[in-house]
Amino acid sequence: MVETGGNERSSFLRNVLKANAVFSSFTGTLLLIFPSSIASAFGFTAPIFSANPELALRILGISLLIFAGSLAFTATRKEVNLLEAWIAVILDELWVLGSILVLLINIYPINFAGKIAISAIALFVGLLSILQFMGIKSAKA
């Protein structure tokens, strides 16, 4: 049986999951609608392995919208499924790790503005992950 957080203590977790869903929806929508502008602003000019930076950003945008939907679903259920909340924490941490790798490996040449934006987003996602972790611990108490 999956543990759930159905008490008042789960409201903090619920709110953080909703905030993550809103942020992921906003970011995903921007990536889906404005991939060329974002690629240009961040200096994604030279594709590697014949990849198209705009296509990569669109795929990332779609993925974020799917993630946002799952977060919203988890946050609005009668009882928060803590396993699903843990999965959100893990996926957020993977985002942070992926951001670090993108910055270190230079899959695409990224200008200073792009590096700042990727770093800021990774820091915010990391913060959401920590808050979700705290919310899970609080909901279990």
TATA-V9873 format. One record per pair of residues at least 12 apart in sequence whose ideal C-beta (glycine too) atoms are under 7 Angstrom apart, sorted by the first residue. I is the first residue (numbers start at 1). GAP is how many residues later the second one is. If there is no record, write none. Layout:
BEGIN
I;GAP  I;GAP
END
This chain:
BEGIN
2;79  2;81  3;79  4;75  4;76  4;77  4;78  5;74  5;75  5;77  5;134  5;135  6;73  9;129  9;130  9;132  10;70  10;129  12;123  12;126  13;67  13;72  13;119  13;122  13;123  13;125  13;126  14;61  14;66  16;112  16;115  16;116  16;119  17;54  17;57  17;58  17;68  17;71  17;115  18;54  18;57  19;109  20;51  20;68  20;108  20;112  21;47  21;50  21;51  21;54  24;40  24;43  24;44  24;47  25;40  25;43  27;37  28;33  28;36  28;37  28;40  29;32  31;26  31;27  31;29  31;30  31;33  32;26  32;29  32;30  35;19  35;22  35;23  36;18  38;19  39;14  39;15  39;18  41;72  42;68  42;69  42;71  42;72  42;75  43;66  43;67  43;68  43;71  44;64  44;66  45;64  46;62  46;63  48;59  48;60  53;55  67;24  71;17  74;14  80;59  82;54  82;57  82;58  85;47  85;51  86;50  88;44  89;40  89;43  89;44  92;33  92;36  92;37  93;36  95;27  95;30  96;26  96;29  96;30  99;19  99;22  99;23  100;22  102;16  103;12  103;15
END
